[in-house]
Amino acid sequence: MNRPVKRSLTLRGHRTSVSLEDAFWQAFREIAAERGQPINVLAAEIDENRDLDAGLATEIRLFVLAHYQEKMQTV
């Protein structure tokens, strides 16, 4: 797996950045598209619900993992 790349997001009008590996970023974009949401909206939802002890990039990774684990259970 490649090194994380810093990417910019806008959460509720404020710019921020997260460092994610390409595979997680691509999966995150695909999930947002499946849900019909802009990636910034989905990131803001994750940010609103995250544990303040965890960083946004960690929470996005966990969200992606949970998404695909749920998909595997329904197959």
Backbone torsions as a table, in degrees:
resi	resn	phi	psi	omega
1	MET	NA	145.7	-177.4
2	ASN	-81.6	170.7	178.5
3	ARG	-71.3	152.7	176.3
4	PRO	-62.8	145.9	177.2
5	VAL	-116.8	134.9	179.1
6	LYS	-74.9	128.6	-179.2
7	ARG	-129.4	145.9	-177.3
8	SER	-92.8	142.5	175.1
9	LEU	-135.1	158.0	173.0
10	THR	-118.2	117.2	-179.0
11	LEU	-113.0	111.4	179.3
12	ARG	51.4	43.9	176.0
13	GLY	86.2	-1.3	-179.4
14	HIS	-114.0	132.2	179.1
15	ARG	-77.7	140.5	174.0
16	THR	-148.7	172.7	177.1
17	SER	-136.6	152.5	175.9
18	VAL	-132.0	148.5	176.8
19	SER	-105.9	113.1	-178.7
20	LEU	-131.9	146.0	172.4
21	GLU	-67.2	153.1	-177.8
22	ASP	-54.7	-40.9	-178.3
23	ALA	-62.5	-41.6	178.1
24	PHE	-69.7	-39.8	179.2
25	TRP	-62.7	-45.7	179.6
26	GLN	-62.6	-44.9	178.8
27	ALA	-62.5	-41.0	178.9
28	PHE	-61.8	-43.3	178.0
29	ARG	-63.9	-40.4	179.2
30	GLU	-64.6	-40.9	178.6
31	ILE	-63.8	-44.5	178.2
32	ALA	-59.2	-42.9	179.3
33	ALA	-64.6	-42.0	177.5
34	GLU	-59.0	-36.5	-178.2
35	ARG	-85.0	-5.9	-178.9
36	GLY	69.2	32.4	-178.3
37	GLN	-119.0	144.9	169.0
38	PRO	-64.5	148.5	-177.6
39	ILE	-60.4	-34.1	179.0
40	ASN	-66.0	-34.7	178.5
41	VAL	-68.2	-45.3	178.7
42	LEU	-63.5	-42.1	178.4
43	ALA	-62.5	-38.8	178.5
44	ALA	-64.9	-38.7	177.1
45	GLU	-62.4	-44.7	179.2
46	ILE	-63.5	-42.7	-179.4
47	ASP	-62.1	-41.7	-179.5
48	GLU	-63.9	-32.0	-174.8
49	ASN	-99.9	1.5	-173.3
50	ARG	-81.1	155.3	172.5
51	ASP	-71.7	128.3	-176.0
52	LEU	-65.7	-12.7	176.2
53	ASP	-81.1	-12.6	-178.9
54	ALA	-108.1	143.6	177.6
55	GLY	-76.6	161.0	-179.4
56	LEU	-61.9	-41.5	179.6
57	ALA	-61.3	-41.2	177.2
58	THR	-62.2	-44.4	-179.5
59	GLU	-64.6	-36.2	176.9
60	ILE	-65.6	-44.2	177.8
61	ARG	-59.5	-44.8	179.3
62	LEU	-65.0	-36.4	177.1
63	PHE	-63.5	-45.7	179.2
64	VAL	-62.2	-46.2	179.0
65	LEU	-59.1	-47.9	180.0
66	ALA	-61.6	-39.5	179.7
67	HIS	-59.0	-48.7	-177.6
68	TYR	-75.0	-29.5	173.8
69	GLN	-64.7	-42.4	177.3
70	GLU	-62.4	-40.2	178.6
71	LYS	-62.4	-39.2	-179.6
72	MET	-66.4	-32.3	-179.2
73	GLN	-73.4	-25.0	-178.4
74	THR	-89.9	-5.1	-179.3
75	VAL	-84.4	NA	NA
